[in-house]
Amino acid sequence: MLDLNRYRNLVFQGQVTNADRVMVERVNAAIQQIKALLATRAPLKEAASAV
Protein backbone atom coordinates (compact mmCIF):
# COMPACT_ATOMS: atom_id res chain seq x y z
CA MET A 1 0.00 0.00 0.00
CA LEU A 2 2.88 2.36 0.67
CA ASP A 3 4.10 1.97 -2.92
CA LEU A 4 0.63 2.77 -4.21
CA ASN A 5 0.41 5.86 -2.03
CA ARG A 6 3.84 7.06 -3.16
CA TYR A 7 2.84 6.56 -6.78
CA ARG A 8 -0.40 8.48 -6.21
CA ASN A 9 1.56 11.34 -4.68
CA LEU A 10 3.97 11.46 -7.63
CA VAL A 11 1.07 11.56 -10.08
CA PHE A 12 -0.77 14.20 -8.05
CA GLN A 13 2.33 16.40 -7.87
CA GLY A 14 2.87 16.08 -11.62
CA GLN A 15 6.18 14.21 -11.34
CA VAL A 16 4.67 11.25 -13.21
CA THR A 17 2.76 12.11 -16.37
CA ASN A 18 2.36 8.68 -18.01
CA ALA A 19 0.42 5.86 -16.39
CA ASP A 20 2.52 2.82 -15.56
CA ARG A 21 0.52 -0.27 -16.59
CA VAL A 22 1.92 -2.36 -13.73
CA MET A 23 0.98 0.27 -11.13
CA VAL A 24 -2.52 0.61 -12.58
CA GLU A 25 -2.91 -3.17 -12.31
CA ARG A 26 -1.66 -3.05 -8.70
CA VAL A 27 -4.13 -0.29 -7.88
CA ASN A 28 -7.00 -2.27 -9.39
CA ALA A 29 -5.94 -5.39 -7.44
CA ALA A 30 -5.78 -3.38 -4.22
CA ILE A 31 -9.26 -1.97 -4.86
CA GLN A 32 -10.62 -5.48 -5.29
CA GLN A 33 -8.94 -6.64 -2.07
CA ILE A 34 -10.37 -3.69 -0.13
CA LYS A 35 -13.85 -4.33 -1.54
CA ALA A 36 -13.59 -7.99 -0.52
CA LEU A 37 -12.51 -7.04 3.00
CA LEU A 38 -15.35 -4.54 3.35
CA ALA A 39 -17.86 -7.11 2.12
CA THR A 40 -16.89 -9.52 4.90
CA ARG A 41 -17.19 -6.95 7.69
CA ALA A 42 -20.37 -6.45 9.66
CA PRO A 43 -22.00 -3.03 9.34
CA LEU A 44 -21.16 -0.68 12.22
CA LYS A 45 -24.64 -0.92 13.76
CA GLU A 46 -24.45 -4.71 13.89
CA ALA A 47 -20.92 -4.65 15.31
CA ALA A 48 -21.91 -2.15 18.01
CA SER A 49 -24.91 -4.18 19.11
CA ALA A 50 -22.79 -7.33 19.39
CA VAL A 51 -20.61 -5.72 22.10
N, CA and C atoms as an extended XYZ file, in Angstrom:
153
Properties=species:S:1:pos:R:3:atomname:S:1:resname:S:1:resid:I:1 pbc="F F F"
N         0.815       -1.189        0.000 N   MET     1
C         0.000        0.000        0.000 CA  MET     1
C         0.866        1.265        0.000 C   MET     1
N         2.011        1.188        0.651 N   LEU     2
C         2.879        2.360        0.667 CA  LEU     2
C         3.346        2.725       -0.742 C   LEU     2
N         3.681        1.710       -1.533 N   ASP     3
C         4.103        1.974       -2.917 CA  ASP     3
C         2.987        2.648       -3.702 C   ASP     3
N         1.764        2.181       -3.501 N   LEU     4
C         0.630        2.771       -4.213 CA  LEU     4
C         0.417        4.218       -3.797 C   LEU     4
N         0.572        4.491       -2.516 N   ASN     5
C         0.410        5.863       -2.025 CA  ASN     5
C         1.523        6.771       -2.565 C   ASN     5
N         2.737        6.273       -2.599 N   ARG     6
C         3.843        7.055       -3.163 CA  ARG     6
C         3.594        7.364       -4.637 C   ARG     6
N         3.132        6.365       -5.369 N   TYR     7
C         2.837        6.556       -6.782 CA  TYR     7
C         1.730        7.599       -6.958 C   TYR     7
N         0.690        7.507       -6.150 N   ARG     8
C        -0.399        8.483       -6.210 CA  ARG     8
C         0.124        9.886       -5.967 C   ARG     8
N         0.993       10.028       -4.988 N   ASN     9
C         1.557       11.340       -4.682 CA  ASN     9
C         2.379       11.879       -5.854 C   ASN     9
N         3.168       11.023       -6.488 N   LEU    10
C         3.966       11.459       -7.631 CA  LEU    10
C         3.076       11.907       -8.787 C   LEU    10
N         2.001       11.177       -9.018 N   VAL    11
C         1.068       11.558      -10.079 CA  VAL    11
C         0.392       12.876       -9.725 C   VAL    11
N        -0.075       12.993       -8.488 N   PHE    12
C        -0.774       14.198       -8.052 CA  PHE    12
C         0.121       15.434       -8.161 C   PHE    12
N         1.398       15.276       -7.838 N   GLN    13
C         2.334       16.396       -7.871 CA  GLN    13
C         2.850       16.684       -9.275 C   GLN    13
N         2.466       15.852      -10.242 N   GLY    14
C         2.873       16.082      -11.624 CA  GLY    14
C         4.243       15.544      -11.965 C   GLY    14
N         4.857       14.765      -11.065 N   GLN    15
C         6.179       14.214      -11.336 CA  GLN    15
C         6.101       12.981      -12.232 C   GLN    15
N         4.918       12.373      -12.307 N   VAL    16
C         4.675       11.250      -13.209 CA  VAL    16
C         3.538       11.673      -14.128 C   VAL    16
N         3.789       11.658      -15.425 N   THR    17
C         2.764       12.109      -16.369 CA  THR    17
C         2.197       10.978      -17.218 C   THR    17
N         2.857        9.832      -17.256 N   ASN    18
C         2.362        8.679      -18.007 CA  ASN    18
C         2.005        7.569      -17.035 C   ASN    18
N         0.851        6.960      -17.262 N   ALA    19
C         0.422        5.864      -16.387 CA  ALA    19
C         1.305        4.647      -16.615 C   ALA    19
N         1.737        4.055      -15.521 N   ASP    20
C         2.519        2.821      -15.560 CA  ASP    20
C         1.526        1.655      -15.484 C   ASP    20
N         1.498        0.819      -16.519 N   ARG    21
C         0.524       -0.275      -16.591 CA  ARG    21
C         0.578       -1.173      -15.366 C   ARG    21
N         1.765       -1.482      -14.891 N   VAL    22
C         1.919       -2.361      -13.731 CA  VAL    22
C         1.317       -1.709      -12.484 C   VAL    22
N         1.537       -0.418      -12.307 N   MET    23
C         0.981        0.268      -11.133 CA  MET    23
C        -0.539        0.356      -11.217 C   MET    23
N        -1.062        0.576      -12.408 N   VAL    24
C        -2.517        0.610      -12.577 CA  VAL    24
C        -3.108       -0.749      -12.224 C   VAL    24
N        -2.450       -1.813      -12.656 N   GLU    25
C        -2.912       -3.166      -12.310 CA  GLU    25
C        -2.845       -3.394      -10.801 C   GLU    25
N        -1.783       -2.905      -10.156 N   ARG    26
C        -1.660       -3.050       -8.698 CA  ARG    26
C        -2.747       -2.272       -7.976 C   ARG    26
N        -3.063       -1.089       -8.477 N   VAL    27
C        -4.135       -0.288       -7.877 CA  VAL    27
C        -5.464       -1.023       -8.007 C   VAL    27
N        -5.747       -1.540       -9.182 N   ASN    28
C        -6.997       -2.273       -9.387 CA  ASN    28
C        -7.073       -3.506       -8.488 C   ASN    28
N        -5.968       -4.215       -8.332 N   ALA    29
C        -5.940       -5.385       -7.444 CA  ALA    29
C        -6.181       -4.970       -5.997 C   ALA    29
N        -5.589       -3.866       -5.581 N   ALA    30
C        -5.782       -3.377       -4.215 CA  ALA    30
C        -7.231       -2.978       -3.994 C   ALA    30
N        -7.852       -2.350       -4.974 N   ILE    31
C        -9.259       -1.972       -4.860 CA  ILE    31
C       -10.125       -3.211       -4.658 C   ILE    31
N        -9.850       -4.245       -5.428 N   GLN    32
C       -10.623       -5.479       -5.295 CA  GLN    32
C       -10.426       -6.118       -3.918 C   GLN    32
N        -9.209       -6.084       -3.399 N   GLN    33
C        -8.942       -6.639       -2.073 CA  GLN    33
C        -9.677       -5.848       -0.997 C   GLN    33
N        -9.677       -4.534       -1.115 N   ILE    34
C       -10.366       -3.692       -0.131 CA  ILE    34
C       -11.867       -3.937       -0.198 C   ILE    34
N       -12.423       -4.043       -1.396 N   LYS    35
C       -13.852       -4.330       -1.536 CA  LYS    35
C       -14.201       -5.670       -0.901 C   LYS    35
N       -13.344       -6.671       -1.097 N   ALA    36
C       -13.587       -7.992       -0.516 CA  ALA    36
C       -13.545       -7.924        1.001 C   ALA    36
N       -12.591       -7.183        1.551 N   LEU    37
C       -12.514       -7.037        3.004 CA  LEU    37
C       -13.750       -6.332        3.556 C   LEU    37
N       -14.175       -5.280        2.891 N   LEU    38
C       -15.348       -4.541        3.350 CA  LEU    38
C       -16.612       -5.386        3.255 C   LEU    38
N       -16.688       -6.254        2.281 N   ALA    39
C       -17.861       -7.109        2.116 CA  ALA    39
C       -17.981       -8.132        3.239 C   ALA    39
N       -16.853       -8.508        3.838 N   THR    40
C       -16.886       -9.519        4.897 CA  THR    40
C       -17.121       -8.915        6.274 C   THR    40
N       -17.005       -7.601        6.391 N   ARG    41
C       -17.190       -6.946        7.687 CA  ARG    41
C       -18.654       -6.701        7.960 C   ARG    41
N       -19.009       -6.764        9.243 N   ALA    42
C       -20.370       -6.453        9.659 CA  ALA    42
C       -20.554       -4.941        9.629 C   ALA    42
N       -21.748       -4.479        9.264 N   PRO    43
C       -21.998       -3.028        9.342 CA  PRO    43
C       -21.785       -2.526       10.765 C   PRO    43
N       -21.480       -1.254       10.912 N   LEU    44
C       -21.157       -0.679       12.218 CA  LEU    44
C       -22.278       -0.882       13.231 C   LEU    44
N       -23.530       -0.751       12.828 N   LYS    45
C       -24.640       -0.919       13.758 CA  LYS    45
C       -24.678       -2.341       14.313 C   LYS    45
N       -24.453       -3.330       13.448 N   GLU    46
C       -24.449       -4.715       13.889 CA  GLU    46
C       -23.256       -4.987       14.814 C   GLU    46
N       -22.119       -4.441       14.485 N   ALA    47
C       -20.923       -4.653       15.307 CA  ALA    47
C       -21.098       -4.004       16.677 C   ALA    47
N       -21.710       -2.846       16.741 N   ALA    48
C       -21.907       -2.151       18.014 CA  ALA    48
C       -22.896       -2.892       18.894 C   ALA    48
N       -23.922       -3.464       18.315 N   SER    49
C       -24.911       -4.176       19.112 CA  SER    49
C       -24.396       -5.521       19.608 C   SER    49
N       -23.365       -6.041       18.980 N   ALA    50
C       -22.793       -7.328       19.394 CA  ALA    50
C       -21.921       -7.169       20.639 C   ALA    50
N       -21.520       -5.949       20.957 N   VAL    51
C       -20.608       -5.724       22.096 CA  VAL    51
C       -21.353       -5.714       23.387 C   VAL    51
